[in-house]
């Protein structure tokens, strides 16, 4: 979600989500965004076309008891949001998973990527952080990290998604490594 303002340009969620959480508006905004996206997908839907949509959720949303009851989608969770209360968040994620929600670990590789979390949490996919994808082709460290995340994800039975794929060269490299999905503007 982005907001276009003439005097500010494009305002990123990085700037407004913390304010929305402080003002206790994040759940209301989150449900509104999910509804709008689902309505748009329904308008785009045509025979033979299928869309996959995921939403990043905040720690505040995960702690909400009624959140799970309202959501039947795919959710992206940043692992650092789970650390505050791993047991409660894990229970909510388990209930979400049982009700059919697909769960992804977002910004994978940048936080607390604990092997036990990756194995125990009901996460179906890893989304490789765009910072690593950006480094492909010019940084051997990024190449090693991305390739190892893909191998680890597959070994754990997870789908692996690369975020921030901006050119065909990177997309081709990810295909060679058998990355399952890519997001970006290629």
Secondary structure as the mmCIF struct_conf table of DSSP 4:
data_model
#
loop_
_struct_conf.conf_type_id
_struct_conf.id
_struct_conf.beg_label_comp_id
_struct_conf.beg_label_asym_id
_struct_conf.beg_label_seq_id
_struct_conf.end_label_comp_id
_struct_conf.end_label_asym_id
_struct_conf.end_label_seq_id
STRN STRN1 UNK A 3 UNK A 5
TURN_TY1_P TURN_TY1_P1 UNK A 6 UNK A 8
STRN STRN2 UNK A 9 UNK A 11
HELX_LH_PP_P HELX_LH_PP_P1 UNK A 12 UNK A 12
HELX_RH_AL_P HELX_RH_AL_P1 UNK A 13 UNK A 22
TURN_TY1_P TURN_TY1_P2 UNK A 23 UNK A 24
HELX_RH_AL_P HELX_RH_AL_P2 UNK A 26 UNK A 44
TURN_TY1_P TURN_TY1_P3 UNK A 47 UNK A 48
STRN STRN3 UNK A 55 UNK A 57
HELX_RH_AL_P HELX_RH_AL_P3 UNK A 59 UNK A 63
TURN_TY1_P TURN_TY1_P4 UNK A 65 UNK A 66
HELX_RH_AL_P HELX_RH_AL_P4 UNK A 67 UNK A 70
BEND BEND1 UNK A 73 UNK A 73
STRN STRN4 UNK A 74 UNK A 78
HELX_RH_AL_P HELX_RH_AL_P5 UNK A 79 UNK A 83
TURN_TY1_P TURN_TY1_P5 UNK A 84 UNK A 85
HELX_RH_AL_P HELX_RH_AL_P6 UNK A 86 UNK A 98
TURN_TY1_P TURN_TY1_P6 UNK A 99 UNK A 100
STRN STRN5 UNK A 102 UNK A 108
TURN_TY1_P TURN_TY1_P7 UNK A 109 UNK A 109
BEND BEND2 UNK A 110 UNK A 111
HELX_RH_AL_P HELX_RH_AL_P7 UNK A 115 UNK A 120
BEND BEND3 UNK A 121 UNK A 121
STRN STRN6 UNK A 125 UNK A 128
HELX_RH_AL_P HELX_RH_AL_P8 UNK A 130 UNK A 135
TURN_TY1_P TURN_TY1_P8 UNK A 136 UNK A 138
HELX_RH_AL_P HELX_RH_AL_P9 UNK A 140 UNK A 155
TURN_TY1_P TURN_TY1_P9 UNK A 156 UNK A 157
STRN STRN7 UNK A 159 UNK A 162
BEND BEND4 UNK A 167 UNK A 167
HELX_RH_AL_P HELX_RH_AL_P10 UNK A 168 UNK A 176
TURN_TY1_P TURN_TY1_P10 UNK A 177 UNK A 178
BEND BEND5 UNK A 180 UNK A 180
STRN STRN8 UNK A 181 UNK A 182
BEND BEND6 UNK A 184 UNK A 184
#
